[in-house]
């Protein structure tokens, strides 16, 4: 099994940093993974469903530690690349806005 696509949807919240969709082997999609900023740093939370007693149960999750580590590494690398890309785009837009103002020739 291979993760063939990772889509990152950043959000601006204190703990929740992004929603994630992954595609496995170009043919199976898993939505609503979350990137959370926890007490020990960023981690990937699997899609879950709220139960009647108020607890949450994972809907899909890796069955072993090696798979979890591999998935988390790829997803977090994709997230950090997306954030870096967004910062660079914002910086370029700020530069353009500065250059367009009168008196900045």
C-alpha positions in Angstrom: 0.0 0.0 0.0 1.3 3.4 -0.9 0.0 6.9 -0.2 -0.2 8.3 -3.7 -1.7 11.7 -2.9 -1.9 14.0 0.1 -4.1 17.1 0.1 -3.7 19.6 3.0 -6.4 22.0 4.0 -4.9 24.4 6.6 -7.0 26.0 9.2 -6.2 28.8 11.6 -7.1 27.4 15.0 -5.1 27.0 18.2 -4.7 23.2 18.2 -6.2 22.1 14.9 -3.8 23.0 12.2 -5.2 21.3 9.1 -7.6 18.7 7.7 -6.0 16.1 5.4 -7.2 13.8 2.6 -5.0 11.0 1.5 -5.3 8.7 -1.6 -4.0 5.1 -1.3 -2.7 3.4 -4.5 -4.5 5.9 -6.7 -7.8 4.2 -5.9 -9.0 4.6 -2.3 -9.6 7.9 -0.5 -9.5 8.6 3.3 -10.8 12.0 4.3 -10.9 14.0 7.6 -7.5 13.1 9.0 -6.4 16.0 11.2 -3.1 17.6 12.0 -3.2 18.6 15.7 -0.7 20.7 17.7 -0.5 18.7 20.9 1.6 19.0 24.0 4.6 17.2 22.4 4.2 18.8 18.9 2.4 18.0 15.7 0.6 14.7 15.2 -1.9 13.2 12.8 -5.3 12.2 14.2 -7.2 9.6 12.3 -10.8 10.2 11.1 -13.2 9.5 14.0 -16.9 9.4 14.9 -18.4 10.7 18.1 -20.2 7.9 20.0 -23.4 8.3 22.1 -21.3 8.4 25.4 -19.3 11.4 24.1 -16.1 9.5 23.3 -14.6 9.2 19.9 -13.8 6.1 17.9 -11.4 6.0 14.9 -13.2 5.1 11.7 -10.0 4.1 10.0 -6.5 3.7 11.4 -3.2 1.9 10.7 -2.9 -1.6 12.2 0.7 -1.4 13.2 3.3 1.2 14.4 5.4 1.1 11.2 2.5 2.0 9.0 1.4 4.8 11.4 5.0 6.2 11.5 5.3 6.1 7.7 1.9 7.8 7.2 2.5 10.5 9.8 5.9 11.3 8.4 4.6 11.8 4.8 1.5 13.7 6.0 3.5 16.1 8.3 6.1 16.7 5.5 3.3 17.6 3.1 1.8 19.9 5.8 5.1 21.7 6.4 5.7 22.1 2.7 2.2 23.5 2.2 2.7 26.0 5.1 6.1 27.0 3.7 4.5 27.5 0.3 1.8 29.7 1.8 4.3 31.8 3.7 6.4 32.3 0.5 3.2 33.3 -1.5 2.2 35.7 1.2 5.7 37.2 1.2 5.6 37.6 -2.6 2.1 39.3 -2.4 3.4 41.7 0.4 6.4 42.6 -1.9 4.0 43.2 -4.8 1.7 45.4 -2.7 4.6 47.4 -1.5 5.9 48.0 -5.0 2.5 49.1 -6.3 2.0 51.8 -3.7 2.6 55.4 -5.0 6.0 56.8 -4.0 7.7 53.3 -3.9 9.3 53.6 -7.3 
